[in-house]
Amino acid sequence: MTGTIFVRPGVKLWVRTVSFGWILEELRSRITEENRAALTAALQAYDAEGMEWLRADELDANAFRTFGREFDELTSKLQDEQPTSDLLPFLEQVQAAIHDDPRWLAA
């Protein structure tokens, strides 16, 4: 089984289910009043519909940038805590897709 992260139309990345679960839990642990709307929207497909999806492709520019910043922070956390993790190349691939998105670049 795999989880899918939809970054933007035409850009989706797959990761094994256990890693996908770690990403979801990391994002949930970062929810604050300031980022709640963005992260809740990204988690909606999983939380409300039971789909193994994280949907950033439908976020507006502000929510997408918020999601991207939180994703950058969870990647940095793993780089610091487990620099040899097999998950890091995937997270860096997602980061690259986020940073190449017009919504990120417009910031």
C-alpha positions as CSV (number, residue, x, y, z in Angstrom):
1,M,0.0,0.0,0.0
2,T,1.0,3.6,-0.6
3,G,0.0,7.0,0.3
4,T,-0.1,9.8,-2.3
5,I,0.8,13.4,-1.9
6,F,-0.8,15.6,-4.5
7,V,1.4,18.7,-4.8
8,R,-0.2,20.3,-7.9
9,P,-2.1,19.1,-10.9
10,G,0.0,16.6,-12.7
11,V,2.5,16.2,-9.8
12,K,1.8,13.5,-7.3
13,L,4.3,11.4,-5.3
14,W,3.8,8.0,-3.7
15,V,5.3,6.8,-0.5
16,R,4.8,3.6,1.5
17,T,1.9,3.6,3.9
18,V,4.0,3.6,7.2
19,S,6.0,6.6,6.0
20,F,2.8,8.3,4.9
21,G,1.4,7.8,8.4
22,W,4.5,9.4,9.9
23,I,4.1,12.5,7.6
24,L,0.4,12.8,8.6
25,E,1.2,12.6,12.3
26,E,4.0,15.1,12.0
27,L,1.7,17.6,10.2
28,R,-1.0,17.1,12.7
29,S,1.4,17.7,15.6
30,R,2.3,21.1,14.0
31,I,-1.3,22.4,13.8
32,T,-1.7,25.8,15.4
33,E,-4.4,28.5,15.2
34,E,-2.4,30.2,12.4
35,N,-2.0,27.2,10.2
36,R,-5.1,25.2,11.1
37,A,-7.1,26.0,8.0
38,A,-4.2,25.1,5.6
39,L,-3.2,21.9,7.3
40,T,-6.8,20.8,7.9
41,A,-7.5,21.3,4.2
42,A,-4.5,19.3,3.1
43,L,-5.5,16.5,5.5
44,Q,-9.2,16.5,4.5
45,A,-9.1,13.6,2.0
46,Y,-7.5,11.4,4.6
47,D,-9.4,12.5,7.7
48,A,-12.9,12.9,6.3
49,E,-12.9,10.5,3.4
50,G,-10.4,7.8,4.5
51,M,-8.3,8.2,1.3
52,E,-4.5,7.6,1.6
53,W,-4.0,11.1,0.1
54,L,-2.5,14.4,1.2
55,R,-4.0,17.1,-1.0
56,A,-1.9,20.3,-1.5
57,D,-3.0,20.6,-5.1
58,E,-6.3,22.3,-4.3
59,L,-4.9,24.8,-1.7
60,D,-4.9,28.5,-2.6
61,A,-1.5,30.3,-2.6
62,N,-1.6,31.3,1.0
63,A,-2.6,27.9,2.3
64,F,-0.1,26.3,0.0
65,R,2.8,28.4,1.3
66,T,1.7,27.6,4.9
67,F,1.6,23.9,4.0
68,G,5.0,24.2,2.4
69,R,6.6,25.9,5.4
70,E,5.3,23.1,7.7
71,F,6.6,20.5,5.3
72,D,10.0,22.1,5.2
73,E,10.1,22.1,9.0
74,L,9.1,18.4,9.3
75,T,11.8,17.6,6.8
76,S,14.4,19.6,8.7
77,K,13.4,17.8,11.9
78,L,14.0,14.4,10.3
79,Q,17.3,15.6,8.9
80,D,18.4,16.6,12.4
81,E,17.1,13.6,14.2
82,Q,17.8,10.8,11.7
83,P,20.1,12.0,9.0
84,T,20.4,8.6,7.4
85,S,16.6,7.9,7.2
86,D,15.4,6.2,4.1
87,L,12.5,8.7,4.1
88,L,14.6,11.8,3.6
89,P,15.0,11.5,-0.2
90,F,11.3,11.3,-0.6
91,L,10.7,14.3,1.7
92,E,13.3,16.3,-0.3
93,Q,11.5,15.3,-3.5
94,V,8.3,16.6,-2.1
95,Q,10.0,19.8,-1.0
96,A,11.5,20.3,-4.5
97,A,8.0,19.9,-6.0
98,I,6.6,22.4,-3.5
99,H,9.4,24.9,-4.1
100,D,8.9,24.7,-7.9
101,D,5.1,25.4,-7.7
102,P,3.9,28.8,-8.9
103,R,2.0,29.3,-5.6
104,W,5.3,29.0,-3.7
105,L,7.3,31.1,-6.1
106,A,4.7,33.9,-5.9
107,A,5.5,34.5,-2.2
